[in-house]
Amino acid sequence: MFTRRAFLKTLVALGLWPGVTDSGRRARSVVLLETWVAGFRYHQGPRVQHRLRAGQPLVLRREPANPYNDRAIALYTGDGVKLGCVPRVDNSVPATMLDQGVPLKAVITDVACEAPPWEHVRFRIKMAWGG
């Protein structure tokens, strides 16, 4: 008879159990924010939007000297193209976490080239640990 415990062990061993890493430790994450890229049309975003894809990682860079917002967080592609920023109304917590050295990850969740300019690229920021 296949017990529940044996079934779960099999899922973990095969890597089919969500949130469990190869080492068997449970990977955990929390989504801090999901929103649209602010200022997309004023930076290099429109030039590269044809090659942006959901699931593509983004680089977060604090810009404390930004003349418009001292909590600014710029969003870059992996090859250094600035897409815009985290919206001002949403950047307080992630900026504080970045300033304290907390590793955060950002990823594109949606690209809509035909949408209004302020809704071209949606992204998510999350904090992950344990994996």
C-alpha positions in Angstrom: 0.0 0.0 0.0 1.3 3.5 -0.9 1.0 5.7 2.1 0.5 9.4 2.1 4.0 9.9 3.5 5.5 7.7 0.8 3.6 9.6 -1.9 4.9 13.0 -0.6 8.4 11.7 -0.4 8.2 10.6 -4.0 6.9 14.0 -5.1 9.9 15.7 -3.3 12.4 13.2 -4.7 11.1 13.8 -8.3 11.1 17.6 -7.8 7.4 17.8 -8.3 6.5 19.2 -4.9 6.1 23.0 -5.2 8.6 25.1 -3.2 11.1 22.3 -2.4 14.6 22.7 -3.7 17.0 20.0 -4.8 18.6 20.0 -1.4 15.2 19.1 0.2 15.0 22.4 2.0 11.7 24.3 1.6 12.1 27.4 -0.6 9.9 30.3 0.6 9.1 33.6 -0.9 6.8 36.5 -0.4 5.5 38.8 -3.1 6.1 42.4 -2.0 4.7 44.2 -5.0 3.2 43.7 -8.4 2.6 46.8 -10.6 3.4 48.6 -13.8 6.8 50.1 -14.7 6.7 53.8 -14.1 8.2 56.1 -16.7 8.5 53.3 -19.3 8.0 55.6 -22.2 10.6 58.1 -20.9 13.5 55.7 -20.7 14.8 53.0 -23.1 11.7 50.7 -22.7 10.0 51.5 -26.0 13.2 50.7 -27.9 13.4 47.2 -26.5 9.8 46.3 -25.6 9.6 43.9 -28.6 12.1 41.6 -26.9 10.7 41.7 -23.4 8.9 38.6 -22.1 7.0 37.4 -19.1 9.3 35.6 -16.7 12.3 37.7 -17.7 14.3 38.8 -14.6 14.9 42.5 -14.0 17.7 44.2 -12.0 16.7 46.5 -9.2 19.0 49.5 -8.6 18.5 52.1 -5.9 18.8 55.7 -7.0 19.0 57.7 -3.7 20.3 60.7 -5.6 17.3 60.8 -7.9 16.2 64.5 -7.9 12.5 63.5 -8.0 12.4 60.8 -5.4 15.0 59.8 -2.9 13.4 56.3 -2.6 13.7 55.7 -6.3 14.4 52.1 -7.6 15.3 51.8 -11.2 14.4 48.7 -13.2 17.0 47.4 -15.7 17.1 44.4 -18.0 19.9 41.9 -17.6 21.9 43.6 -20.3 21.6 47.1 -18.7 18.7 48.7 -20.5 16.8 51.0 -18.2 13.0 50.4 -18.5 11.8 52.8 -15.8 11.2 52.8 -12.1 9.1 51.3 -9.4 6.2 53.7 -9.0 6.7 56.2 -6.2 3.6 55.2 -4.3 4.9 51.6 -4.1 8.7 52.0 -3.5 9.0 52.8 0.2 9.2 49.2 1.5 11.4 47.7 -1.2 13.7 50.7 -1.1 14.2 50.3 2.7 14.8 46.6 2.2 17.4 47.2 -0.5 19.1 49.8 1.7 19.4 47.2 4.4 20.9 44.6 2.1 17.8 42.4 1.8 18.1 40.5 -1.5 15.0 41.2 -3.7 14.2 39.7 -7.1 12.1 41.3 -9.8 10.6 39.6 -12.9 8.4 40.8 -15.7 4.9 39.3 -15.4 3.2 40.8 -18.5 4.1 42.8 -21.6 1.3 44.5 -23.5 2.6 46.6 -26.4 -0.9 47.7 -27.5 -1.9 48.9 -24.0 -1.6 52.6 -22.9 2.0 53.6 -22.4 1.7 53.5 -18.6 0.6 49.8 -18.8 3.2 48.3 -21.2 5.2 46.3 -18.7 4.0 44.7 -15.5 6.5 43.3 -13.0 6.7 41.6 -9.6 9.2 42.1 -6.7 9.6 39.3 -4.2 11.9 38.3 -1.4 13.0 34.6 -1.4 14.8 32.7 1.2 15.6 29.1 2.3 16.5 27.7 -1.1 
